[in-house]
Every structure is written in structure tokens, then in C-alpha cells.
Amino acid sequence: MEINKEKFDNDTVTPYQNSLDFDVELCSIVKPELSDDMMKIEKNLVKRLDYIYVMPCLCMLVIIQFFDKSALNYSSVLGIKEDNDLDDTQFGWLGSIFFIGYLFYQIPNAYFVQKLNLGRYLGTLILTWGTILGLTSISKNFAHLAVFRFLLGVFEAGVFPCSVMLISKVYRRKEQAARIGTLYFTGGVAMTVGGILSYGIGHMDGIAGMKAWQWVMIILGCATVIFGVVCFFLLIDDANHISKSDDEHTIIRLRIKDNAVVVTRKINYSQIMEALKESRFYCFAAFSFFVSLQNGALSVFSSIITQGFGYSNLNAILLSIPSGVMDSTLGLLLLLIIPVHQAKLVGLYMCWSYIAAVTMVMTSISNNISGYTKKVFYNCAIIFFGTVGNFLGPQLMVSSQKPLYIGGMVCYMVSNILSIVLLLIARYFMSQSNKEREKNILIEDTSEIYDNTLDMTDRETSNFIYKL
């Protein structure tokens, strides 16, 4: 049995149909039924998105970006400080300068995300920052490194917002959490592989008259450029580009209705104003700031901290491999109070697991924000405030407190606790809204059904139920 296309066009699929177990029949809404054959076609479509056109590119992008962002961290114990005559304060500023560039580009990026093809746009950004990373190998002093780090921040700024928006466009709401979570899991894989790769490159010191840190920049830069070219031609930003039949095209239309994303190139400023009036917006923004403080510090100083425990430069890189597998706040406590260096190293590993919370927040935004401009604005705002946190994070690592940086660790621990409180507040607001909407659906006339072929926001849609 095939889909009744006339019925499909007239029926409405509301954004809450894949949320909590809410009685859809109460809303007098009919969901188009898929035959077994059509379900197989959709399954095949999702497989192509997962294994060819979207997720492989995005996962590789996360790995490449992590390598490139961590290049300075790995190079810190491979001679870059000595060759460029850097003290700890200057080195900390190199970590922050990256995020100044990242911050600088957020507003232009928000414009380009809505105006340009995401696949082509991402490919161009990747190719450009790979070139800049390779050129970093010729740096001779702090000024050179500062310029290159700023430019790296500019061209890497668009990666995460584009990735989340792309997932929001081509996947159903119920599919998005697993895909966004996969990106963060890939970040953990990148942390492991990056440590192994940099450990190997560390043994290339002196080859062709170049230092090991220069080889880090050159090898990672070349790999990034190659991937940028691949991404430019392979990564899609619309599932219709890989549609092979009318039935598949019909399924794609159904999926677009389901994921509550109506792509438009026009910027709707009323949706931005709506976002600014929402309490949860400020909760998510503040969360992003607080949780990013430690990321900004650890992404630059983790190898130096490990080396401070008494390990050699190459072993400090090798020992970065297990990072990101345990609870963040407990990790900071271990770094603060336990005197044994081996136990402190375990604490350092645990500091990276805040990423799980970030995954859930980005998934919540992907699932619970409707209206294309509003969704773009939310994503870019979260990145903006996260960038501010990443910028300030390294500044809390005072050189007089090395190698343990106790003052910074206390600040990061407090910020993690505040982050938990903010997420609970945001959840409360959405939960209260759900109760009101479900009550209204039960007692009011539901004949006015939301058509999410229109670019309407979640607040404009009375039957939009938030996923908690």
C-alpha cells in the first residue's frame, strides 16, 4: 500500500508527535500511514544519510576540528613555547585569542548559515582554516601565533552551528538526539586518536630541519585541506538532493514536516525578538558560558598540567588519551583535594565529561525550537556565550599556581554547579508550558491545526509540546 499523496498534502503532522507519550488523537490529527514498502524506502534513505552523505562528513569534521583546536595544546610540550619565546601568560592568551576570532565571526556566521548552502559553506571554511593551520608552522614569535590563532577561530566558528542546523534539517526530531550525541562521542574518539597521532608526530623532531610542533601544524593542516575539498563536494544540506524516486521525495516531505524546520533564506526578525523574551534562552546562554570556562582552559593547558605531574613531554601527550570519560565535577574535586599525582591525573580525565551535558542542551534546542531564524539565532547565541566562556577560561589559570592551578579549578567547579541549576530552571519553564498546552488541547476546539509547512515558531504553535 502506498501513501495517499492527496491525503498526505492535506493532513498535518505536528511537531509534538515524536515527543513524550501524549495522546495525539486528542488533537484530532491524522498521521499519514506508511506501507511496509515505504518504511523500507525511508529506512534506506536514513542509512544513506547516516553512512554516506551527512554523518560521515560531520563526524570526520568533529575529529578534524578537535585535532586542529588541540594542535596548540599538543605543541605546548613539543617546543613551541621555547621556539617562539612564550611565557605562560602569552601562551594562555593564545588560547583566548582563538576564541576572540570565534566570537568575532558569530554574527556573520548566523547570516551565512541562513543564506548559503551549508555543505558548500562548510567545505570552504574547512579548506581555509586548514591552510591557516599549516602556515602556523612558520611562526617565529607571539605576534605571528596570535594572528594565526585569531584567524583559526574565525574560520572554525561556523562548524558547530552548521552541523546542528544540518542535522535539524534532514533528520526527524526523534532521530536527532542520537546524531548529535554521535558527534560528541566522536569528539571523545578524536581526543584519543589525537593523543596517539601527536605522540607519533612528536618523534619526528628534527626531520627536514623542522621541530616536532611544526610537523604537527603541517600534517594536520594538510589533512584538513584535503577533507575540506571532499566535504565541499560530498556534504549535502537537503535530503532532496539524494532523492531517487517520487516515493522517496514524498517521504522527505513528510520528514520535513515532522522535524519542525521550514528552511527559508529570509531572516525573520520577529523570531529573534521572540527568543530574546524567553527565560529559557538566558538559561541556555548562561549554561553555555559557565560550562565552557573549563573547556577553554583544558583545551590549552591539559598537556602542561599533565607534564606538571612529573611526566615527560611525549608521555604528557600520550597520557591525554583517556580524557573525557568520567564525571566532570568529581574530576575537578580530585584535582583540587587529592595529593597523589596518579589520582589527580584521573581527575583531569574526568573533567572532559561535561560534554554529555552540552550534548543534551544542543539536542533540546534542536528538538524544542521551531522557526528557522529562531533556531539559527538560538544555536548561534549558545555558541557566542560558549565562546566567551572559552575565552575567559584560560585566564583563570594563573601561572603562580602551576602546576595544579587551584584557583581555576575552584572556579570551574562552581560554574559546573551553576550550570546544573540553570538547566533545571529551563526544564521547569518548558514543563510548565507543556502542562498548559496539553490542558488547552483537551478543553478547547482543536480544529485549528498547525501547518508546519509554514515558518512558525514553537510559541506561535499552541499544540507544540516540548521534549524534556
C-alpha positions as CSV (number, residue, x, y, z in Angstrom):
1,M,0.0,0.0,0.0
2,E,1.4,3.4,-1.0
3,I,0.9,6.8,0.7
4,N,-2.3,8.6,-0.4
5,K,-0.5,11.7,-1.6
6,E,-3.6,13.8,-1.6
7,K,-4.3,12.9,2.0
8,F,-0.6,13.5,2.8
9,D,-0.8,17.0,1.5
10,N,-3.9,17.9,3.4
11,D,-3.0,16.2,6.7
12,T,-0.9,17.9,9.3
13,V,2.0,16.4,11.1
14,T,2.6,18.4,14.3
15,P,6.0,18.9,16.0
16,Y,5.0,17.0,19.1
17,Q,4.2,13.7,17.5
18,N,7.6,12.4,18.4
19,S,7.8,13.9,21.8
20,L,6.5,12.5,25.1
21,D,3.7,9.9,25.0
22,F,1.0,12.4,24.5
23,D,-2.4,11.4,23.1
24,V,-2.2,12.6,19.6
25,E,-5.8,11.6,18.9
26,L,-7.0,14.2,21.4
27,C,-5.8,16.8,18.9
28,S,-7.8,15.3,16.0
29,I,-4.7,14.9,14.0
30,V,-4.1,12.1,11.5
31,K,-0.6,11.0,10.7
32,P,-0.1,9.6,7.2
33,E,0.4,5.8,7.4
34,L,3.4,4.3,5.6
35,S,3.2,1.0,4.0
36,D,5.9,-1.6,4.7
37,D,7.5,-0.8,1.3
38,M,7.5,2.9,2.1
39,M,9.0,2.2,5.5
40,K,11.8,0.3,3.8
41,I,12.4,3.2,1.5
42,E,12.7,5.6,4.4
43,K,15.0,3.2,6.2
44,N,17.2,3.1,3.2
45,L,17.2,6.9,2.9
46,V,18.2,7.3,6.6
47,K,21.0,4.7,6.0
48,R,22.4,6.8,3.1
49,L,22.2,10.0,5.3
50,D,24.0,8.1,8.2
51,Y,26.7,6.3,6.2
52,I,27.4,8.4,3.1
53,Y,26.1,11.9,2.8
54,V,25.8,13.5,6.2
55,M,27.1,11.8,9.3
56,P,30.4,10.6,8.0
57,C,31.3,14.1,6.9
58,L,30.1,15.6,10.2
59,C,31.9,13.1,12.3
60,M,35.1,13.5,10.4
61,L,34.6,17.2,10.7
62,V,34.4,16.9,14.5
63,I,37.6,14.9,14.5
64,I,39.5,17.3,12.3
65,Q,38.3,20.3,14.2
66,F,39.4,18.7,17.5
67,F,42.8,17.9,16.1
68,D,43.3,21.5,14.9
69,K,42.0,23.1,18.1
70,S,44.2,20.9,20.1
71,A,47.3,21.5,18.0
72,L,48.5,24.2,20.3
73,N,47.9,22.0,23.4
74,Y,50.0,19.2,21.9
75,S,52.6,21.6,20.7
76,S,53.0,23.1,24.2
77,V,55.2,20.2,25.2
78,L,56.9,19.9,21.8
79,G,58.9,23.1,21.8
80,I,56.5,25.8,20.5
81,K,56.9,27.9,23.7
82,E,60.7,27.8,23.5
83,D,60.9,28.4,19.8
84,N,58.5,31.4,19.9
85,D,59.8,32.7,23.2
86,L,56.5,32.4,25.0
87,D,55.9,32.7,28.7
88,D,52.8,31.2,30.4
89,T,50.8,34.4,30.2
90,Q,51.3,34.7,26.5
91,F,50.6,31.0,26.0
92,G,47.3,31.5,27.9
93,W,46.4,34.4,25.7
94,L,47.0,32.3,22.6
95,G,44.2,30.0,23.9
96,S,41.9,33.0,24.4
97,I,42.8,34.8,21.1
98,F,41.4,31.8,19.2
99,F,38.0,32.4,20.9
100,I,38.2,36.1,20.1
101,G,38.2,35.2,16.4
102,Y,35.5,32.6,17.1
103,L,33.4,35.3,18.8
104,F,34.0,37.9,16.1
105,Y,32.6,35.6,13.4
106,Q,29.4,34.5,15.2
107,I,27.1,37.3,13.8
108,P,28.4,37.0,10.2
109,N,28.1,33.2,10.5
110,A,24.4,33.4,11.7
111,Y,23.7,35.4,8.4
112,F,25.6,32.9,6.2
113,V,24.0,29.8,7.8
114,Q,20.6,31.1,6.7
115,K,21.7,32.4,3.3
116,L,24.1,29.8,1.9
117,N,24.2,26.1,1.1
118,L,25.6,24.5,4.3
119,G,27.7,21.9,2.5
120,R,29.5,24.3,0.3
121,Y,29.9,26.8,3.1
122,L,31.4,24.3,5.5
123,G,33.7,23.0,2.8
124,T,35.0,26.5,2.2
125,L,35.6,27.1,5.9
126,I,37.4,23.8,6.4
127,L,39.7,24.4,3.4
128,T,40.6,27.9,4.6
129,W,41.3,27.1,8.2
130,G,43.4,24.0,7.1
131,T,45.6,26.4,5.1
132,I,46.0,28.7,8.1
133,L,46.9,25.9,10.4
134,G,49.6,24.7,8.0
135,L,51.0,28.3,7.8
136,T,51.2,28.4,11.6
137,S,54.3,26.3,11.3
138,I,56.3,29.3,10.1
139,S,55.6,31.3,13.3
140,K,58.6,32.9,15.0
141,N,57.1,34.8,17.9
142,F,53.9,35.6,19.9
143,A,52.6,38.1,17.3
144,H,52.7,35.6,14.5
145,L,51.0,32.9,16.5
146,A,48.4,35.4,17.8
147,V,47.4,36.3,14.2
148,F,47.1,32.7,13.1
149,R,45.2,31.7,16.2
150,F,42.7,34.6,15.6
151,L,42.1,33.5,12.0
152,L,41.7,29.9,13.0
153,G,39.0,31.0,15.4
154,V,37.2,32.9,12.7
155,F,37.1,30.1,10.2
156,E,36.3,27.4,12.7
157,A,33.4,29.4,14.2
158,G,30.8,28.2,11.7
159,V,31.4,24.5,12.2
160,F,29.2,23.6,15.1
161,P,26.2,25.8,14.3
162,C,26.2,24.5,10.7
163,S,26.4,20.9,11.9
164,V,23.5,21.2,14.3
165,M,21.4,23.0,11.7
166,L,22.1,20.4,9.1
167,I,21.0,17.6,11.5
168,S,17.9,19.6,12.3
169,K,17.1,19.9,8.6
170,V,17.5,16.3,7.4
171,Y,16.5,14.1,10.4
172,R,13.3,13.6,12.3
173,R,13.1,15.0,15.8
174,K,13.3,11.5,17.3
175,E,16.4,10.8,15.3
176,Q,18.3,14.0,16.2
177,A,19.5,13.2,19.7
178,A,21.4,10.1,18.6
179,R,23.0,12.0,15.8
180,I,24.1,15.0,17.9
181,G,25.3,12.6,20.6
182,T,27.3,10.8,17.9
183,L,29.1,14.0,17.2
184,Y,30.1,14.4,20.8
185,F,31.1,10.8,21.1
186,T,33.3,11.3,18.0
187,G,34.9,14.2,19.9
188,G,36.0,11.7,22.5
189,V,37.4,9.4,19.8
190,A,39.2,12.4,18.4
191,M,40.7,13.1,21.8
192,T,42.1,9.5,21.9
193,V,43.3,9.4,18.3
194,G,44.7,12.9,18.6
195,G,46.9,11.9,21.5
196,I,48.2,8.9,19.6
197,L,48.8,10.9,16.5
198,S,50.6,13.7,18.3
199,Y,52.7,11.2,20.2
200,G,53.9,9.8,16.9
201,I,54.5,13.2,15.3
202,G,56.5,14.1,18.5
203,H,59.1,11.6,17.3
204,M,59.6,13.5,14.0
205,D,61.6,16.2,15.7
206,G,64.5,17.3,13.5
207,I,63.2,15.7,10.3
208,A,63.8,18.0,7.3
209,G,65.2,20.5,9.8
210,M,61.8,21.2,11.4
211,K,60.7,20.8,15.0
212,A,58.0,18.4,16.1
213,W,55.5,21.1,16.8
214,Q,55.9,22.4,13.2
215,W,55.2,18.9,11.9
216,V,52.0,18.9,14.0
217,M,50.8,22.0,12.2
218,I,51.8,20.9,8.7
219,I,50.4,17.4,8.9
220,L,47.1,18.4,10.5
221,G,46.8,21.4,8.1
222,C,47.3,19.3,5.0
223,A,44.7,16.7,6.2
224,T,42.2,19.5,6.9
225,V,42.6,21.0,3.4
226,I,42.0,17.6,1.8
227,F,39.0,16.9,3.9
228,G,37.6,20.4,3.1
229,V,37.7,19.6,-0.6
230,V,35.9,16.3,0.0
231,C,33.3,18.0,2.2
232,F,32.6,20.7,-0.4
233,F,31.5,18.2,-3.0
234,L,30.0,15.4,-0.9
235,L,28.2,17.0,2.1
236,I,24.5,17.8,1.3
237,D,22.3,20.3,3.1
238,D,18.9,19.0,1.8
239,A,17.8,15.3,1.6
240,N,16.0,16.1,-1.7
241,H,19.5,16.2,-3.3
242,I,19.7,12.4,-2.9
243,S,16.1,11.5,-3.7
244,K,15.9,8.7,-6.2
245,S,12.1,8.4,-6.7
246,D,8.8,10.1,-6.2
247,D,8.1,7.9,-3.2
248,E,11.4,8.9,-1.6
249,H,10.6,12.5,-2.3
250,T,7.2,12.2,-0.6
251,I,8.9,10.6,2.4
252,I,11.4,13.5,2.6
253,R,8.5,16.0,2.5
254,L,6.9,14.0,5.4
255,R,10.2,14.1,7.4
256,I,10.5,17.9,6.8
257,K,7.0,18.3,8.3
258,D,8.0,16.1,11.3
259,N,11.3,17.9,12.2
260,A,9.6,21.3,12.6
261,V,12.2,23.0,10.3
262,V,10.9,25.1,7.4
263,V,14.0,26.3,5.6
264,T,13.9,29.9,4.4
265,R,16.5,32.3,3.2
266,K,14.6,35.3,4.7
267,I,15.7,36.5,8.1
268,N,12.6,36.9,10.3
269,Y,13.5,39.5,13.0
270,S,10.3,38.9,14.9
271,Q,11.6,35.4,15.7
272,I,14.8,36.9,17.1
273,M,12.7,39.2,19.4
274,E,10.6,36.2,20.5
275,A,13.7,34.3,21.5
276,L,15.0,37.3,23.5
277,K,11.8,37.3,25.5
278,E,12.1,33.7,26.6
279,S,13.6,32.9,30.1
280,R,15.0,29.6,28.8
281,F,17.1,31.4,26.3
282,Y,19.0,33.1,29.0
283,C,19.3,29.9,31.0
284,F,20.8,28.1,28.0
285,A,23.1,31.0,27.2
286,A,24.4,31.2,30.8
287,F,24.8,27.5,30.9
288,S,26.9,27.6,27.7
289,F,29.1,30.3,29.3
290,F,29.7,28.6,32.6
291,V,30.3,25.1,31.2
292,S,32.7,26.4,28.6
293,L,35.1,28.0,31.2
294,Q,36.9,24.8,31.9
295,N,36.9,23.7,28.2
296,G,38.8,26.9,27.3
297,A,41.4,26.1,29.9
298,L,41.8,22.4,29.4
299,S,42.0,22.6,25.7
300,V,45.1,24.7,26.1
301,F,46.6,23.6,29.4
302,S,45.9,19.9,29.8
303,S,49.3,18.7,28.4
304,I,51.0,21.3,30.6
305,I,49.1,20.1,33.7
306,T,49.9,16.5,32.9
307,Q,53.6,17.4,32.5
308,G,53.4,19.2,35.8
309,F,52.7,15.8,37.5
310,G,56.2,14.8,36.6
311,Y,55.8,13.1,33.2
312,S,58.0,13.8,30.1
313,N,56.8,15.9,27.2
314,L,55.9,12.9,25.0
315,N,54.3,11.0,27.8
316,A,52.2,14.0,28.7
317,I,50.7,13.8,25.2
318,L,50.2,10.0,25.5
319,L,48.5,10.4,28.8
320,S,45.9,12.7,27.3
321,I,44.3,9.8,25.5
322,P,41.9,8.6,28.3
323,S,40.4,12.2,28.7
324,G,36.7,12.7,28.6
325,V,35.3,9.5,30.0
326,M,34.1,10.4,33.5
327,D,32.2,12.9,35.6
328,S,33.3,16.5,35.3
329,T,32.6,18.0,38.7
330,L,34.1,14.9,40.5
331,G,37.1,15.3,38.3
332,L,37.7,18.8,39.4
333,L,37.3,17.8,43.0
334,L,40.0,15.2,42.6
335,L,42.3,17.7,41.0
336,L,41.7,20.0,43.9
337,I,42.0,17.8,47.0
338,I,43.8,14.5,46.3
339,P,47.6,14.7,46.8
340,V,48.6,11.7,44.7
341,H,49.6,12.7,41.2
342,Q,48.2,9.5,39.6
343,A,44.8,10.2,41.2
344,K,45.0,13.8,40.0
345,L,45.5,12.5,36.5
346,V,42.3,10.5,36.8
347,G,40.6,13.8,37.9
348,L,41.9,15.5,34.8
349,Y,40.4,12.8,32.6
350,M,37.0,13.2,34.3
351,C,36.9,17.0,33.6
352,W,36.0,16.4,30.0
353,S,32.7,14.6,30.6
354,Y,30.8,17.9,30.8
355,I,30.4,17.3,27.1
356,A,27.5,15.0,27.8
357,A,25.5,17.9,29.3
358,V,26.3,20.0,26.2
359,T,25.0,17.2,24.0
360,M,21.7,17.2,25.8
361,V,21.4,21.0,25.6
362,M,22.1,21.1,21.9
363,T,19.6,18.3,21.4
364,S,17.0,20.2,23.4
365,I,17.4,23.2,21.2
366,S,17.3,21.2,18.1
367,N,14.0,19.5,19.2
368,N,12.3,22.3,21.0
369,I,12.9,25.4,18.9
370,S,10.7,25.9,15.9
371,G,11.0,28.8,13.4
372,Y,14.1,28.7,11.2
373,T,15.5,32.1,12.1
374,K,14.8,31.5,15.8
375,K,16.6,28.1,15.6
376,V,19.6,29.7,13.9
377,F,19.6,32.5,16.5
378,Y,19.4,30.1,19.4
379,N,22.3,28.0,18.1
380,C,24.5,31.0,17.4
381,A,23.7,32.6,20.8
382,I,24.7,29.4,22.6
383,I,28.0,29.3,20.6
384,F,28.5,33.0,21.3
385,F,28.2,32.7,25.0
386,G,30.2,29.4,25.0
387,T,32.9,31.3,23.1
388,V,33.1,34.0,25.8
389,G,33.5,31.2,28.4
390,N,36.2,29.6,26.4
391,F,37.9,32.9,26.1
392,L,37.9,33.6,29.8
393,G,38.7,30.0,30.9
394,P,42.5,30.1,30.2
395,Q,42.8,33.5,32.0
396,L,41.8,31.7,35.3
397,M,44.9,29.5,35.0
398,V,47.3,31.8,36.9
399,S,50.9,30.9,36.4
400,S,51.8,31.4,40.0
401,Q,49.5,28.5,40.9
402,K,51.0,26.0,38.5
403,P,51.0,23.0,38.1
404,L,47.7,22.5,39.9
405,Y,46.0,25.9,39.3
406,I,43.8,25.5,42.4
407,G,42.1,28.9,42.0
408,G,41.0,28.0,38.4
409,M,39.8,24.5,39.5
410,V,37.6,26.0,42.2
411,C,36.0,28.5,39.7
412,Y,35.3,25.7,37.2
413,M,33.7,23.5,39.9
414,V,31.4,26.3,41.0
415,S,30.5,27.1,37.3
416,N,29.5,23.4,36.8
417,I,27.1,23.6,39.8
418,L,25.6,26.8,38.4
419,S,25.2,25.1,35.0
420,I,23.1,22.3,36.6
421,V,20.8,24.8,38.3
422,L,20.3,26.7,35.1
423,L,19.3,23.5,33.2
424,L,16.8,22.6,35.8
425,I,15.2,26.1,35.6
426,A,15.0,25.8,31.8
427,R,13.4,22.4,32.1
428,Y,10.9,23.8,34.6
429,F,9.8,26.5,32.2
430,M,9.2,24.1,29.4
431,S,7.4,21.6,31.6
432,Q,5.0,24.3,32.8
433,S,4.4,25.3,29.2
434,N,3.6,21.7,28.3
435,K,1.1,21.4,31.1
436,E,-0.8,24.5,29.9
437,R,-0.8,23.4,26.3
438,E,-1.9,19.9,27.0
439,K,-4.7,21.3,29.2
440,N,-5.8,23.7,26.5
441,I,-5.8,21.0,23.8
442,L,-8.2,18.9,26.0
443,I,-10.7,21.7,26.7
444,E,-10.6,23.9,23.6
445,D,-11.6,23.5,20.0
446,T,-8.6,21.9,18.2
447,S,-9.9,22.3,14.6
448,E,-7.2,25.0,14.0
449,I,-4.3,22.8,13.3
450,Y,-0.7,24.0,12.9
451,D,0.7,23.7,9.4
452,N,4.4,23.3,9.8
453,T,5.0,23.9,6.1
454,L,4.8,27.5,7.4
455,D,7.8,29.0,9.2
456,M,6.1,29.3,12.5
457,T,7.8,29.3,15.9
458,D,7.0,27.0,18.9
459,R,5.3,29.8,20.7
460,E,3.1,30.6,17.7
461,T,2.0,26.9,17.7
462,S,-0.4,26.2,20.5
463,N,0.0,22.4,20.2
464,F,3.8,22.3,20.1
465,I,4.8,20.0,23.0
466,Y,8.4,20.4,24.2
467,K,10.6,17.3,24.6
468,L,12.0,17.1,28.1
